[in-house]
Amino acid sequence: MTSVAEPGGLTWVRTALSDPLVLPMLRELDQEYTSRYGKAAHGEMARYPEEEFAPPHGVLLLLLEHGEPVAGGAFRRYDTTTAELKRIWTHSAHRRRGLAARVVGELERIAAVRGYRRIHLTTGPRQPEARGLYLRTGYTPLFDTSADPETIGPLRFEKHLAARRSGPAGSAAPADSAAPTAPTVSTVSTVSTEGKV
């Protein structure tokens, strides 16, 4: 696990699913999925093994505030040029602060630095917060936005990424290249509202 602090007591942490710091994220996402989709969704948190979100092809991020996780998310390899966002989360006590959009922005930045040129994701039809988040942060819906989401099934989105080799605000890139050997962390300042995937 590695971390970098930013002003205001916030810290980005790159870690693994087995890290105890990830438990609040997994617990709340599991509760959210089962409350919206029933018991059949209970296994969603175990759908992908830890290795899917590990470097060099994936990452799992947490945003900590004074040492406590307040938001997080991950991506995994979808194909050779595409990363898939998963597990976008904001702690229930910290919503409406733009934290999920910050997580999405940082995941996009890391994916671009690693050589991905596209982001793919799906969210459920009963997650209007997530749908709104992706629309506001520049994702293209791959479904009819005028249709009843319940008639569509998983809502698919994509976003094309520009090649990036530097950190936020033109700073030097962290030790995270197209094929990193160890996880690192940096910061972004994107602001919007939260969603869950």
Disulfide bonds with the S-S distance in Angstrom:
none
